[in-house]
């Protein structure tokens, strides 16, 4: 039985939930089953699901193992990255790109995707993109993603 969750502030609870959603989104983007990801992380499928829900009672070690199994990392040193615009090869913040926000509606606006995840989201859902509504910044992002990832540009 899982241990009792420690008391959290509302902000910490929201951030942990967003962290869990990010881990879940990464697993789905990689098309990896929960069982396979859990085995790679050395945990039960149930523990992985608890991580993906952002449950605070799961150990930090289990979170770190889940991140490593999915090829993710977390920078624990506070930086000013949140104030900077998203750039490739760094994270792509969903809220900074209106069409991406429409495509990734199920994720929190402050979620950051890896360049690979952002590209996959655009590519998989391109039929839903209003190309005429792409602003200059989002067009530059698409061009940079295509160049960085060695992909053919999407028809913009």
Backbone torsions as a table, in degrees:
resi	resn	phi	psi	omega
1	UNK	NA	136.6	-178.4
2	UNK	-65.8	151.0	177.7
3	UNK	-72.3	163.0	-180.0
4	UNK	-68.3	141.4	179.9
5	UNK	-73.7	138.4	176.3
6	UNK	-70.2	155.5	177.5
7	UNK	-66.4	138.6	-178.7
8	UNK	-124.3	151.7	169.8
9	UNK	-73.0	162.6	179.0
10	UNK	-61.2	-38.8	179.6
11	UNK	-65.3	-45.8	179.7
12	UNK	-62.6	-39.3	179.5
13	UNK	-63.6	-44.4	178.7
14	UNK	-63.8	-41.5	-178.4
15	UNK	-67.5	-39.7	178.8
16	UNK	-66.7	-39.6	176.8
17	UNK	-63.2	-41.8	178.5
18	UNK	-65.1	-37.9	177.7
19	UNK	-61.5	-45.3	178.0
20	UNK	-62.3	-42.4	178.3
21	UNK	-62.8	-36.1	179.6
22	UNK	-65.6	-42.2	178.2
23	UNK	-64.2	-44.0	178.7
24	UNK	-61.5	-45.7	-179.0
25	UNK	-61.8	-39.0	179.2
26	UNK	-63.9	-44.9	179.7
27	UNK	-60.6	-44.5	179.9
28	UNK	-65.5	-40.5	179.3
29	UNK	-62.4	-34.4	178.0
30	UNK	-80.6	-9.1	-178.4
31	UNK	59.4	44.1	179.3
32	UNK	-105.6	132.4	178.8
33	UNK	-69.8	156.9	178.1
34	UNK	-60.8	-39.3	-179.8
35	UNK	-62.8	-46.3	-179.4
36	UNK	-64.7	-44.9	179.5
37	UNK	-63.3	-42.2	-179.7
38	UNK	-63.5	-43.7	178.4
39	UNK	-61.7	-42.1	179.3
40	UNK	-64.6	-30.4	-179.7
41	UNK	-89.3	-4.8	178.8
42	UNK	72.8	38.5	-179.1
43	UNK	-142.3	173.0	177.2
44	UNK	-79.4	158.4	176.7
45	UNK	-60.0	-37.4	-179.6
46	UNK	-64.2	-40.4	178.0
47	UNK	-63.7	-41.5	177.3
48	UNK	-60.9	-43.0	178.8
49	UNK	-63.0	-37.3	177.3
50	UNK	-65.3	-38.1	176.1
51	UNK	-63.5	-45.4	-178.7
52	UNK	-65.5	-20.8	174.5
53	UNK	-88.8	-6.8	178.6
54	UNK	75.4	31.5	-178.8
55	UNK	-70.8	129.3	-176.0
56	UNK	-75.1	-13.0	-178.0
57	UNK	-80.2	-11.2	178.5
58	UNK	-76.5	138.6	-177.2
59	UNK	-65.4	152.0	177.3
60	UNK	-61.7	-33.8	177.6
61	UNK	-60.9	-40.1	178.3
62	UNK	-66.0	-41.3	176.3
63	UNK	-59.3	-44.8	-178.3
64	UNK	-65.1	-38.6	177.0
65	UNK	-64.3	-39.9	177.9
66	UNK	-63.7	-43.3	178.1
67	UNK	-59.9	-47.8	-178.4
68	UNK	-62.5	-40.7	-179.2
69	UNK	-63.3	-28.3	-178.4
70	UNK	-100.2	8.7	177.8
71	UNK	72.9	26.1	179.0
72	UNK	-106.9	165.4	175.9
73	UNK	-145.4	161.5	177.3
74	UNK	-130.0	132.9	177.8
75	UNK	-92.3	112.4	-175.7
76	UNK	-87.8	-1.9	177.6
77	UNK	-93.1	125.6	-179.6
78	UNK	-63.2	133.3	177.9
79	UNK	-132.9	179.9	177.4
80	UNK	-98.1	18.5	-178.1
81	UNK	-58.4	-34.7	-177.4
82	UNK	-61.9	-28.6	-179.1
83	UNK	-83.0	-13.1	-177.8
84	UNK	-92.0	149.0	176.2
85	UNK	-66.4	153.4	179.8
86	UNK	-69.9	138.4	179.8
87	UNK	-136.8	154.9	172.0
88	UNK	-90.6	135.6	14.8
89	UNK	-92.7	9.3	177.9
90	UNK	-72.5	-166.9	179.8
91	UNK	-72.1	152.3	177.5
92	UNK	-107.4	108.1	-178.0
93	UNK	-77.7	122.2	-175.0
94	UNK	-56.6	-43.3	-175.3
95	UNK	-63.1	-20.7	-177.9
96	UNK	-79.7	-8.2	-173.8
97	UNK	-134.5	104.0	-172.6
98	UNK	-55.7	-42.5	-178.8
99	UNK	-70.6	-38.2	175.5
100	UNK	-63.0	-39.1	178.4
101	UNK	-60.8	-40.0	177.3
102	UNK	-64.5	-38.3	-177.9
103	UNK	-74.6	-33.3	-177.7
104	UNK	-106.8	43.3	-175.6
105	UNK	-57.8	-26.5	-176.0
106	UNK	-79.2	-10.8	-179.4
107	UNK	-100.4	152.8	177.3
108	UNK	-62.7	142.9	-178.2
109	UNK	-57.6	-29.4	-178.4
110	UNK	-84.7	4.4	178.4
111	UNK	-66.4	138.3	174.2
112	UNK	-109.4	131.4	177.5
113	UNK	-103.1	151.1	171.5
114	UNK	-69.4	160.8	176.5
115	UNK	-54.6	-39.2	179.5
116	UNK	-64.3	-41.8	179.0
117	UNK	-66.8	-41.8	179.0
118	UNK	-62.4	-46.3	179.4
119	UNK	-60.7	-46.1	-179.2
120	UNK	-60.8	-37.6	178.7
121	UNK	-64.8	-47.7	177.3
122	UNK	-61.1	-49.5	-175.0
123	UNK	-61.9	-46.0	-177.3
124	UNK	-66.4	-30.4	-173.6
125	UNK	-117.0	20.0	-173.9
126	UNK	-55.9	-31.6	-179.0
127	UNK	-63.0	-17.2	-179.9
128	UNK	-97.7	-1.7	-178.7
129	UNK	-84.0	133.7	173.0
130	UNK	-90.7	93.6	-174.5
131	UNK	-58.9	-31.5	179.6
132	UNK	-70.4	-17.8	-179.7
133	UNK	-94.6	-0.8	178.6
134	UNK	-68.6	124.8	177.3
135	UNK	-82.5	172.0	-176.8
136	UNK	-57.9	-41.6	-178.3
137	UNK	-63.2	-42.5	-179.0
138	UNK	-71.5	-34.9	175.4
139	UNK	-63.4	-41.9	177.3
140	UNK	-62.8	-40.1	177.7
141	UNK	-59.7	-47.7	-179.9
142	UNK	-60.7	-42.6	178.5
143	UNK	-63.1	-44.0	-178.9
144	UNK	-67.6	-39.7	177.3
145	UNK	-61.3	-46.4	-179.7
146	UNK	-60.7	-45.6	-179.1
147	UNK	-64.8	-48.0	-177.2
148	UNK	-64.5	-39.8	-175.5
149	UNK	-91.6	-1.5	178.9
150	UNK	68.9	36.7	-179.1
151	UNK	-106.3	159.7	172.5
152	UNK	-74.1	135.8	-179.1
153	UNK	-59.2	145.3	174.2
154	UNK	-73.4	154.0	-175.2
155	UNK	-72.3	92.2	178.2
156	UNK	-115.4	NA	NA
